[in-house]
Amino acid sequence: MNSDTMQGKWKQLKGQAKERWGKLTDDELDQIEGHRDQLAGKIQERYGKTKEEAEKEIDEFERDCNC
């Protein structure tokens, strides 16, 4: 999924993202607004992951939610 598609569907995806990455707050998810790079950064920050690990998790998230 490209970044524009994720941004357009973000309100629908936000709940699923919250379930998957529970350490992210509602405020953080609101600020991310579907921006893939910002989501990756927050995952790195909260979970101590590398950029590559965070990107892989986002890829899996997109695949799982049929975005």
C-alpha positions in Angstrom: 0.0 0.0 0.0 1.3 3.4 -0.8 1.4 6.2 1.8 -1.6 8.0 0.3 -3.8 5.0 0.6 -2.8 4.4 4.2 -3.5 8.0 5.1 -6.9 7.9 3.4 -7.9 4.8 5.4 -6.2 5.8 8.6 -9.4 6.3 10.6 -10.4 2.8 9.8 -7.0 1.3 10.4 -6.3 3.2 13.6 -8.1 0.7 15.8 -6.3 -2.2 14.3 -3.0 -0.4 14.7 -3.8 0.2 18.4 -4.5 -3.5 18.9 -1.2 -4.4 17.2 1.0 -1.7 18.9 -0.7 -1.2 22.2 2.1 0.9 23.6 1.3 3.7 21.1 -1.2 6.2 22.5 -4.3 7.5 20.9 -2.7 10.9 20.6 0.3 9.5 18.9 -1.9 7.5 16.4 -3.8 10.7 15.8 -0.6 12.6 15.1 0.7 9.8 12.8 -2.4 10.1 10.6 -1.3 7.2 8.4 2.2 8.5 7.7 4.2 5.3 7.3 7.5 6.9 8.2 6.1 8.4 11.4 4.5 5.1 12.4 7.8 3.4 11.9 9.5 6.0 14.0 7.0 5.5 16.9 7.3 1.7 16.7 11.1 2.1 16.9 10.8 4.5 19.8 8.3 2.5 21.9 9.4 -1.0 21.2 13.2 -0.6 20.7 13.2 -1.9 17.2 15.4 -1.1 14.2 14.0 0.8 11.3 14.0 -2.4 9.2 12.1 -4.3 11.9 9.5 -1.6 12.2 9.1 -1.5 8.4 8.7 -5.3 8.3 6.0 -5.0 11.0 4.1 -2.3 9.0 4.3 -4.5 5.9 2.8 -7.4 7.9 0.1 -5.1 9.3 -0.8 -3.9 5.8 -1.0 -7.5 4.6 -3.0 -8.7 7.6 -5.6 -5.9 7.3 -6.0 -6.3 3.5 -5.3 -2.6 3.0 
